[in-house]
Amino acid sequence: MVVGSSNPVAGPFFNFSVPEPTGVVAAIAPNRPSLLGLVDTIAPIIVSGNTTVVIASQDAPMAAVTLGEVLATSDLPGGVINILTGSYAEVAPWLASHMDVNAIDLSGVDDEKIAAELEKAAAENLKRCLRPGTELDGLTRIKNWLELKTVWHPRGF
């Protein structure tokens, strides 16, 4: 296991932790570079087993629209990646306050005032939130969208 573990415990028990997806993750892709920023935002979310609703770059949305057409005809199940276009200042508050969204990635937000409003809306229903300006790479970015479930089993003798 890359993320999970077997935990040492005292007593006649067996304890291990396994990763589980968070669920639906809303994300705001950075404006530049439009395609690379979108893929860099989406990849860690879906690799960890989640579904995503992502707001594409508002400055250059054509790359996201084209990627959406490619994904619609690919083997990826429908609904795993949902791409929205438009101004994130108008669309993101709905995602941040929606009760069926479990986490939100604000790394593409460049306005501090809007980011603070989105963080507040996400906190009202206990969403996991990746703040703007957070630079995470590799496994750390993937682990943000996982929850660890710890299971205890009695050990047979």
JORA-V616570 format. One record per residue. OMEGA is omega in degrees with one decimal (* if undefined). NEAR is the number of other ideal C-beta (glycine too) atoms within 8 Angstrom. Layout:
omega:OMEGA near:NEAR
omega:OMEGA near:NEAR
This chain:
omega:179.2 near:6
omega:-175.6 near:4
omega:-178.2 near:10
omega:-178.7 near:9
omega:169.7 near:7
omega:-171.8 near:6
omega:177.0 near:8
omega:178.4 near:4
omega:176.1 near:8
omega:178.7 near:2
omega:-175.7 near:4
omega:-178.8 near:5
omega:172.8 near:9
omega:-173.7 near:9
omega:175.0 near:12
omega:179.9 near:10
omega:179.7 near:11
omega:179.5 near:9
omega:174.3 near:13
omega:177.7 near:9
omega:177.8 near:10
omega:-179.0 near:13
omega:179.4 near:8
omega:-179.5 near:12
omega:173.5 near:16
omega:-178.5 near:16
omega:175.4 near:15
omega:-178.4 near:14
omega:177.3 near:15
omega:-178.5 near:11
omega:-179.1 near:11
omega:-12.5 near:8
omega:-168.1 near:6
omega:-177.9 near:16
omega:179.7 near:9
omega:177.7 near:7
omega:178.7 near:14
omega:-179.5 near:16
omega:178.5 near:9
omega:177.6 near:7
omega:-175.6 near:16
omega:-170.6 near:13
omega:-179.2 near:8
omega:-178.7 near:11
omega:-177.2 near:14
omega:176.6 near:12
omega:179.7 near:7
omega:173.6 near:13
omega:-178.6 near:7
omega:168.0 near:14
omega:-176.1 near:12
omega:168.0 near:14
omega:-173.4 near:12
omega:175.1 near:16
omega:-176.0 near:16
omega:177.5 near:14
omega:179.6 near:15
omega:179.0 near:10
omega:-177.1 near:7
omega:-174.7 near:8
omega:-174.9 near:11
omega:178.1 near:7
omega:179.1 near:12
omega:178.8 near:16
omega:177.7 near:11
omega:176.6 near:8
omega:177.3 near:12
omega:176.9 near:10
omega:177.5 near:8
omega:-179.7 near:8
omega:179.8 near:10
omega:-179.6 near:7
omega:-179.8 near:5
omega:179.5 near:6
omega:177.7 near:2
omega:-179.7 near:7
omega:179.2 near:4
omega:177.4 near:5
omega:178.4 near:5
omega:177.2 near:8
omega:178.7 near:11
omega:-175.0 near:8
omega:176.1 near:12
omega:174.2 near:9
omega:-179.8 near:9
omega:-179.7 near:8
omega:-179.1 near:6
omega:176.8 near:12
omega:178.8 near:8
omega:-173.2 near:7
omega:-173.2 near:11
omega:178.3 near:14
omega:177.2 near:11
omega:178.8 near:7
omega:-177.6 near:12
omega:-178.1 near:15
omega:-177.4 near:10
omega:-175.1 near:8
omega:179.9 near:5
omega:175.0 near:5
omega:-174.3 near:13
omega:-178.3 near:10
omega:179.7 near:16
omega:178.2 near:15
omega:-177.9 near:12
omega:-174.6 near:13
omega:178.8 near:13
omega:-179.3 near:16
omega:-179.4 near:12
omega:178.2 near:6
omega:-175.4 near:7
omega:-179.8 near:6
omega:178.4 near:6
omega:178.9 near:11
omega:179.1 near:12
omega:177.5 near:8
omega:179.8 near:10
omega:177.1 near:15
omega:178.9 near:12
omega:178.8 near:8
omega:178.6 near:10
omega:-179.0 near:12
omega:-178.6 near:9
omega:174.9 near:7
omega:170.8 near:7
omega:174.5 near:4
omega:168.9 near:11
omega:-171.9 near:9
omega:172.7 near:11
omega:-172.6 near:11
omega:176.4 near:9
omega:178.8 near:10
omega:178.8 near:5
omega:-180.0 near:7
omega:178.5 near:4
omega:-179.4 near:8
omega:171.2 near:5
omega:-174.7 near:6
omega:179.8 near:7
omega:178.8 near:8
omega:177.6 near:9
omega:-177.9 near:12
omega:176.6 near:10
omega:-174.9 near:11
omega:176.8 near:13
omega:171.0 near:13
omega:179.3 near:7
omega:176.2 near:10
omega:179.9 near:8
omega:-176.2 near:8
omega:176.3 near:8
omega:176.3 near:8
omega:173.0 near:7
omega:-179.6 near:7
omega:178.9 near:7
omega:179.5 near:3
omega:* near:3
